[in-house]
Amino acid sequence: MTTTRRNAVRQALAKCEGFRSAQDIYADLRAGGSKIGLTTVYRALQALSDSGEVDVLRTDDGEAVYRACRSEEHHHHLVCRGCGRTVEVAGPAVEKWADAVGAEHGFVDITHTVEVFGTCAACAASDNSSKNASDGASGGAHGRAAAGGS
């Protein structure tokens, strides 16, 4: 793969605020006139991930999504299930725990990923306003179904 194509993927990610699927990035590039193929997008994302330039996480349904990494330090993500807003967070307790569990079982060179999913304040407020509006219309008999877990 050429550096030009990898740079095109890098630039497409830099324009995005949240995490995007490879298919979304591919569609954005094609809409912008690029002749890049989907396989090339996947290869570029893997190379950028391997170099630490791209954050990757798995959604609740198992899809890999990507975002330009905002931090050069090891970090984790807090991700809103509603809007996809993502916050990079340090996890020193997680680091110590992972190292301790590895050592306890005789493992070395421990690596890990931790993604925490929840609902951000804005989405929670929106859900509550929607719930209150529907409760008022239906007499308050029905609550909102629980969202899927992670």
Secondary structure by P-SEA (a helix, b strand, c coil): ccaaaaaaaaaaaaaccccccaaaaaaaaaaacccccaaaaaaaaaaaaaaccbbbbbcccbbbbbccccccccccccccccccbbbbbbbaaaaaaaaaaaaaaccccccbbbbbbbbcaaaaaaaaaaaaaaaaaacccccccccccc
